[in-house]
Amino acid sequence: MRGEISTAREVLALLRRDLAVLGARPADLAQPWVLFLIVCTLFPLGASPSPALLAEIAPAVIWVGVLLTLLPAVEPLVRADLQDGTADRLLLSPAPLPLLMLAKAMVACLAVALPLMLIAPVAGWLFGLPWPAVTVLALCLLLGAPTLCLLGLAGAALVVGLPRGGLLLPLLLLPLLVPVLIFAAGAVRAAAHGFPAEPAIRMLAALALLALSLAPFAAAAALRLRGQAG
């Protein structure tokens, strides 16, 4: 019982600390949302103003924007741990390290992914997507955004502190990001054309469960390796 209470305290302390880190840097916190809005604005300006074409490219544009927004949002949390010594405390914590890594991913979901879940459906509606497709987009964001946060956390734990680690992160995660992009955009596109979106949604849910099962352990292993190397 005492061990469970101690673990809960460690998780809550980490949640408060990471939220405080993000709150102390409001510019860094707002940057992902601004980037998403820029992506969704520039694509229509560079493409044809045809409503049919905009609705056709909307799923890909929105999900590329989500990818570009969420990946850089997780890395500062891991970098801050290394800079202030929190990483060493996490390694010595009695709480399971994968659970602490999962809590860190939850912070990114709350601070960055949750606002995107509210903004992206509005962007889809502005692109001219029909309401069934907007509904599917919102559901895919509920599944896909936490998946991207988990993958981003595992990748950030591997490359943080390395020269040009921010450039290595997308390259490292590219093989894992492509399936999320394919199934998430494919579900929205299927709903927009009146086809069933359930198969793609099920695959996206499977990817989310896989990331939830493996990514915290991968991030914990990367943090331990960095601690041993240090």
Wavefront OBJ file of the C-alpha trace (Angstrom):
o trace
v 0.000 0.000 0.000
v 2.796 2.394 0.902
v 4.526 1.558 -2.375
v 1.390 2.428 -4.334
v 1.031 5.730 -2.480
v 4.691 6.544 -3.122
v 4.285 5.745 -6.816
v 1.186 7.926 -7.065
v 3.032 10.797 -5.393
v 5.965 10.456 -7.793
v 3.648 10.479 -10.813
v 1.697 13.498 -9.570
v 4.921 15.359 -8.762
v 6.217 14.687 -12.276
v 2.936 15.846 -13.820
v 3.031 19.094 -11.838
v 6.677 19.660 -12.661
v 6.245 19.135 -16.422
v 3.152 21.322 -16.535
v 5.118 24.009 -14.690
v 7.961 23.701 -17.226
v 5.525 24.228 -20.089
v 3.716 27.021 -18.245
v 6.988 28.869 -17.680
v 7.530 29.008 -21.443
v 4.252 30.217 -22.938
v 5.939 31.040 -26.246
v 7.178 27.454 -26.609
v 3.739 26.201 -25.652
v 1.980 28.348 -28.261
v 4.499 27.619 -31.017
v 3.014 24.213 -32.013
v -0.479 25.671 -32.398
v 0.855 28.553 -34.496
v 2.756 26.074 -36.671
v -0.399 24.042 -37.209
v -2.367 27.131 -38.211
v 0.400 28.183 -40.609
v 0.442 24.765 -42.283
v -3.339 24.716 -42.660
v -3.303 28.274 -44.040
v -0.450 28.022 -46.516
v -1.581 24.822 -48.221
v -4.873 26.311 -49.486
v -3.045 29.461 -50.606
v -0.588 27.405 -52.621
v -3.224 25.107 -54.095
v -6.258 25.730 -56.249
v -9.137 27.580 -54.563
v -11.499 24.865 -55.801
v -13.656 23.671 -52.840
v -13.586 20.116 -54.195
v -9.779 20.066 -54.300
v -9.468 21.600 -50.831
v -11.801 18.970 -49.383
v -9.776 16.263 -51.142
v -6.406 17.356 -49.735
v -7.758 18.317 -46.299
v -7.093 14.961 -44.536
v -3.456 14.868 -45.651
v -2.838 18.559 -44.900
v -4.370 18.387 -41.432
v -2.523 15.235 -40.412
v 0.808 16.467 -41.740
v 0.205 19.589 -39.645
v -0.550 17.438 -36.603
v 2.665 15.468 -37.135
v 4.782 18.592 -37.486
v 3.140 20.080 -34.403
v 3.299 17.209 -31.934
v 6.779 15.840 -32.559
v 8.721 18.976 -31.512
v 6.410 19.499 -28.532
v 7.643 16.460 -26.583
v 11.393 16.961 -26.931
v 11.623 20.073 -24.655
v 10.196 18.078 -21.736
v 12.930 15.450 -22.040
v 15.625 18.078 -22.619
v 14.554 19.958 -19.486
v 14.972 16.747 -17.456
v 18.599 16.487 -18.540
v 19.352 20.146 -17.932
v 18.063 20.380 -14.360
v 18.971 16.883 -13.146
v 15.428 15.549 -13.060
v 16.479 12.633 -15.267
v 18.820 11.374 -12.536
v 16.048 11.645 -9.951
v 13.704 9.686 -12.211
v 16.279 6.909 -12.521
v 16.517 6.683 -8.718
v 12.766 6.951 -8.140
v 10.995 3.974 -6.534
v 8.206 4.382 -9.077
v 8.448 2.297 -12.263
v 10.298 4.345 -14.865
v 7.949 3.354 -17.746
v 5.036 4.680 -15.687
v 6.848 7.994 -15.226
v 7.517 8.153 -18.964
v 3.822 7.525 -19.585
v 2.990 10.416 -17.251
v 5.352 12.642 -19.251
v 3.540 11.691 -22.465
v 0.244 12.549 -20.762
v 1.528 16.071 -20.138
v 2.246 16.525 -23.836
v -1.240 15.220 -24.637
v -2.883 17.635 -22.205
v -0.832 20.692 -23.121
v -0.469 20.294 -26.883
v -2.563 17.440 -28.272
v -5.795 18.409 -26.506
v -5.956 21.899 -28.071
v -5.199 20.322 -31.453
v -8.141 17.975 -30.981
v -10.317 21.077 -30.744
v -8.661 23.080 -33.533
v -8.209 20.381 -36.175
v -11.928 19.531 -36.641
v -12.621 23.228 -37.129
v -9.846 23.302 -39.735
v -11.444 20.299 -41.443
v -14.793 22.083 -41.564
v -13.130 25.194 -43.016
v -11.533 23.017 -45.698
v -15.011 21.930 -46.708
v -15.076 18.412 -45.274
v -18.590 17.026 -44.755
v -19.725 16.560 -41.175
v -19.306 12.743 -41.183
v -15.664 13.251 -42.158
v -15.198 15.931 -39.481
v -16.585 13.498 -36.892
v -14.187 10.782 -38.051
v -11.341 13.312 -37.949
v -12.125 14.090 -34.307
v -12.210 10.378 -33.463
v -8.917 9.756 -35.272
v -7.325 12.609 -33.332
v -8.383 10.969 -30.062
v -6.486 7.871 -31.155
v -3.677 9.303 -33.225
v -2.542 12.294 -31.158
v -1.653 10.251 -28.028
v 0.080 7.736 -30.297
v 2.245 10.480 -31.764
v 3.038 11.833 -28.294
v 4.132 8.375 -27.124
v 6.283 7.804 -30.195
v 7.733 11.299 -29.900
v 8.630 10.679 -26.261
v 10.473 7.452 -27.069
v 12.332 9.103 -29.930
v 13.175 12.209 -27.904
v 14.642 10.074 -25.119
v 17.013 8.568 -27.691
v 18.205 11.738 -29.428
v 17.970 14.443 -26.745
v 21.343 15.972 -26.007
v 22.815 14.835 -29.310
v 24.018 17.414 -31.851
v 21.090 18.279 -34.122
v 18.858 15.932 -32.147
v 15.808 17.860 -33.283
v 16.628 16.983 -36.893
v 17.292 13.339 -36.069
v 13.967 12.873 -34.313
v 11.688 12.972 -37.411
v 14.108 10.781 -39.381
v 14.249 8.240 -36.581
v 10.486 8.056 -36.187
v 9.552 8.267 -39.881
v 8.905 4.504 -40.331
v 6.578 4.573 -37.304
v 4.811 7.795 -38.273
v 3.887 6.737 -41.802
v 1.311 4.082 -40.734
v -0.378 6.560 -38.398
v -0.581 9.121 -41.200
v -1.874 6.569 -43.730
v -4.657 5.144 -41.574
v -5.698 8.452 -39.966
v -5.902 10.354 -43.259
v -7.396 7.319 -44.987
v -10.241 7.083 -42.463
v -11.140 10.750 -42.961
v -10.915 10.430 -46.747
v -13.126 7.329 -46.709
v -15.771 9.102 -44.619
v -15.629 12.126 -46.923
v -16.419 9.910 -49.933
v -19.144 7.937 -48.173
v -17.127 4.754 -47.625
v -16.821 2.927 -44.279
v -14.044 4.340 -42.121
v -14.149 1.605 -39.463
v -11.308 -0.574 -40.880
v -8.839 2.312 -40.853
v -10.053 3.416 -37.396
v -9.508 -0.103 -36.041
v -5.967 -0.124 -37.406
v -5.353 3.283 -35.828
v -6.654 1.960 -32.504
v -4.322 -1.027 -32.802
v -1.381 1.317 -33.386
v -2.419 3.352 -30.343
v -2.490 0.229 -28.142
v 0.868 -0.869 -29.519
v 2.418 2.519 -28.776
v 0.892 2.531 -25.297
v 2.341 -0.916 -24.629
v 5.848 -0.355 -25.973
v 6.741 3.357 -26.121
v 6.999 4.002 -22.321
v 9.357 1.022 -21.964
v 11.430 2.184 -24.943
v 11.692 5.685 -23.459
v 12.654 4.251 -20.057
v 15.328 2.043 -21.629
v 16.756 5.010 -23.567
v 16.868 7.101 -20.384
v 18.671 4.303 -18.497
v 21.226 3.963 -21.286
v 21.851 7.696 -21.206
v 22.246 7.549 -17.434
v 24.797 4.725 -17.686
v 26.676 6.553 -20.437
v 26.750 9.708 -18.310
l 1 2 3 4 5 6 7 8 9 10 11 12 13 14 15 16 17 18 19 20 21 22 23 24 25 26 27 28 29 30 31 32 33 34 35 36 37 38 39 40 41 42 43 44 45 46 47 48 49 50 51 52 53 54 55 56 57 58 59 60 61 62 63 64 65 66 67 68 69 70 71 72 73 74 75 76 77 78 79 80 81 82 83 84 85 86 87 88 89 90 91 92 93 94 95 96 97 98 99 100 101 102 103 104 105 106 107 108 109 110 111 112 113 114 115 116 117 118 119 120 121 122 123 124 125 126 127 128 129 130 131 132 133 134 135 136 137 138 139 140 141 142 143 144 145 146 147 148 149 150 151 152 153 154 155 156 157 158 159 160 161 162 163 164 165 166 167 168 169 170 171 172 173 174 175 176 177 178 179 180 181 182 183 184 185 186 187 188 189 190 191 192 193 194 195 196 197 198 199 200 201 202 203 204 205 206 207 208 209 210 211 212 213 214 215 216 217 218 219 220 221 222 223 224 225 226 227 228 229 230
